[in-house]
Amino acid sequence: MRLSARNILKGKITRIQRGAVNAEVVLELPNGPEIVSIITQHSLDTLGLKEGSQAYAVIKASSVMIAVDD
């Protein structure tokens, strides 16, 4: 796999919650942090994603914002 995205994080799918159109996929990274992604049902099925399987979070953004509480 070769991508232009600079942030590729491997983890294990711990939860999939199907909705009417989209699905929420929770990917647990090594040492415990989780990334949650909303993808289409079609993508979920096409990729063959299942709880317990390995997958990658691929993050590409032109800007990342940082915020703090007042």
Contacts in CASP RR format, 6 or more apart in sequence:
PFRMAT RR
TARGET T0000
AUTHOR 0000-0000-0000
METHOD contacts of the structure
MODEL  1
MRLSARNILKGKITRIQRGAVNAEVVLELPNGPEIVSIITQHSLDTLGLK
EGSQAYAVIKASSVMIAVDD
1 56 0 8 1.000
3 58 0 8 1.000
3 60 0 8 1.000
4 60 0 8 1.000
5 58 0 8 1.000
5 59 0 8 1.000
5 60 0 8 1.000
6 59 0 8 1.000
6 60 0 8 1.000
7 57 0 8 1.000
7 58 0 8 1.000
7 59 0 8 1.000
7 60 0 8 1.000
8 56 0 8 1.000
8 57 0 8 1.000
8 58 0 8 1.000
8 59 0 8 1.000
9 27 0 8 1.000
9 29 0 8 1.000
9 35 0 8 1.000
9 56 0 8 1.000
9 57 0 8 1.000
9 59 0 8 1.000
10 29 0 8 1.000
10 30 0 8 1.000
10 54 0 8 1.000
10 55 0 8 1.000
10 56 0 8 1.000
11 27 0 8 1.000
11 28 0 8 1.000
11 29 0 8 1.000
11 30 0 8 1.000
11 54 0 8 1.000
11 55 0 8 1.000
11 56 0 8 1.000
11 57 0 8 1.000
12 27 0 8 1.000
12 28 0 8 1.000
12 52 0 8 1.000
12 53 0 8 1.000
12 54 0 8 1.000
12 55 0 8 1.000
13 25 0 8 1.000
13 26 0 8 1.000
13 27 0 8 1.000
13 28 0 8 1.000
13 49 0 8 1.000
13 50 0 8 1.000
13 51 0 8 1.000
13 52 0 8 1.000
13 53 0 8 1.000
13 54 0 8 1.000
13 55 0 8 1.000
14 26 0 8 1.000
14 27 0 8 1.000
14 28 0 8 1.000
14 34 0 8 1.000
14 51 0 8 1.000
14 52 0 8 1.000
15 24 0 8 1.000
15 25 0 8 1.000
15 26 0 8 1.000
15 51 0 8 1.000
16 23 0 8 1.000
16 24 0 8 1.000
16 25 0 8 1.000
16 26 0 8 1.000
16 44 0 8 1.000
16 49 0 8 1.000
16 50 0 8 1.000
16 51 0 8 1.000
17 23 0 8 1.000
17 24 0 8 1.000
18 41 0 8 1.000
18 44 0 8 1.000
19 41 0 8 1.000
21 40 0 8 1.000
21 41 0 8 1.000
22 38 0 8 1.000
22 39 0 8 1.000
22 40 0 8 1.000
22 41 0 8 1.000
23 38 0 8 1.000
23 39 0 8 1.000
23 40 0 8 1.000
23 41 0 8 1.000
23 44 0 8 1.000
24 36 0 8 1.000
24 37 0 8 1.000
24 38 0 8 1.000
25 36 0 8 1.000
25 37 0 8 1.000
25 38 0 8 1.000
25 39 0 8 1.000
25 44 0 8 1.000
25 49 0 8 1.000
25 55 0 8 1.000
26 34 0 8 1.000
26 35 0 8 1.000
26 36 0 8 1.000
27 34 0 8 1.000
27 35 0 8 1.000
27 36 0 8 1.000
27 37 0 8 1.000
27 55 0 8 1.000
27 57 0 8 1.000
28 34 0 8 1.000
29 35 0 8 1.000
29 57 0 8 1.000
35 57 0 8 1.000
37 57 0 8 1.000
47 55 0 8 1.000
49 55 0 8 1.000
END
